[in-house]
Every structure is written in structure tokens, then in C-alpha cells.
Amino acid sequence: MKKLMYAFLMFTISLFSINAQGYQIGQTVEDFSLKNVDGKMISLKDYKDANGYIVIFTCNHCPYAIMYEQRIIDLHKKYAKQGYPVIAINPNDPDVVPDDSFEAKKLSKKKKYPFAYVIDEGQQVYPKFGATKTPHVYLLDKNKVVKYIGAIDDNAQDIKAVKIKYVENAIASISAGTNPDPAVTKAIGCSIKKKS
């Protein structure tokens, strides 16, 4: 009886831990409405012809986000026309990192981002996803089901040394009707800055 109670307790704790970490593979994402750099509100439902969504938590100041900036642009340019737009979300609190203020994000216009770049005002969205880094990718299918979580590829430092393009491979898997493998990789980047 004690073993059964212990097993039940461990199962309950593990369920709580999973939910506390945010969305997991196979779970459906709740839509959100966040302000884009152009002042318009952006939601997943706005993408009527989407076959999926490349949701990337990123920011302005993190060296890793900067290293991945062109790769994020390239992902959108390559896959938006296939129905997989990038939606970039800045999760950082601007009071902690002024470079991530909404005004600073207008710099994205100068960089000519072809994708939506929205701010998680009040930091309500990133905890639901369980994002911890910038950048941190969540690839969703057209039903907003999480199919892949993690890094963009296997080499943040050197694009020429990339051997595995995780996001691109995951999109190819979804398009072929199979599940990505791996479905989860370790996101490499700066920690999300939140109010203490």
C-alpha cells in the first residue's frame, strides 16, 4: 500500500512539474494577442492560411539573439510562403533591460524584419509556453499543437558550422505527416529577464 501511495504521489508531482514548465509536445497552445512593432495587435488566428507557426522568443540585446537574427529572418523568408510564418515574441521586462523596451523594438523596422515582432507586455505569454531563453523556438502545426521545442540549429556561434537544422527538419517532418525527431532540443541563449 505504501508503494502504491508513493507511486501515486510521484505521478502527481510529475504532472504538476510538467504543467509548471509550460507547453509540452502534443499540447495545444492557447492563442494570444500581443502588440507588434507597428502598433497592431497580432494573434495566431490572424494567419488564416497557416500550415503551422514558428514562434520564437527572442530579444534585442542578447548576443545569442543577435547571432540568430539573420537566421530567423531567413526562416521566415523561406517558410512563410509555405504557410509557416515566424512570430517573434520579446518576453523581457523593459524595466530590467531598457534595450528591450517597446520603443527600442521599433529598431526592427530598420533591420527590415519581414515577420511580426511583438512584446509580451506583462510577461503573461512566455510562462505559458515555458520559454526560458532567447532565442527559444516552439514549432506548432496548423491546429496550434506543439510539435518541436528548442534551438534553431546546432551551432549558435558559427552558421557555417551548422550540421543539424532542427527547425527546418521539424517542418519537413510535419509536412511529411510525421513527428519531428528530435522533438525537443536544448535552447541555447540568454535567460529571460523578469521582474524580481
C-alpha positions, 0 to 999 in steps of 0.5 A: 500500500505504501508503494502504491501511495508513493507511486501515486504521489510521484505521478502527481508531482510529475504532472504538476512539474510538467504543467509548471514548465509550460507547453509540452509536445502534443499540447495545444497552445492557447492563442494570444494577442500581443502588440507588434512593432507597428502598433497592431495587435497580432494573434495566431488566428490572424494567419488564416492560411497557416500550415503551422507557426514558428514562434520564437522568443527572442530579444534585442540585446542578447548576443545569442539573439543577435547571432540568430537574427539573420537566421530567423529572418531567413526562416521566415523568408523561406517558410512563410510562403509555405504557410509557416510564418515566424512570430517573434515574441520579446518576453523581457521586462523593459524595466530590467533591460531598457534595450528591450523596451517597446520603443527600442523594438521599433529598431526592427523596422530598420533591420527590415524584419519581414515577420511580426515582432511583438512584446509580451507586455506583462510577461503573461505569454512566455510562462505559458509556453515555458520559454526560458531563453532567447532565442527559444523556438516552439514549432506548432502545426496548423491546429496550434499543437506543439510539435518541436521545442528548442534551438534553431540549429546546432551551432549558435556561434558559427552558421557555417558550422551548422550540421543539424537544422532542427527547425527546418527538419521539424517542418519537413517532418510535419509536412511529411505527416510525421513527428519531428525527431528530435522533438525537443532540443536544448535552447541555447541563449540568454535567460529571460529577464523578469521582474524580481 
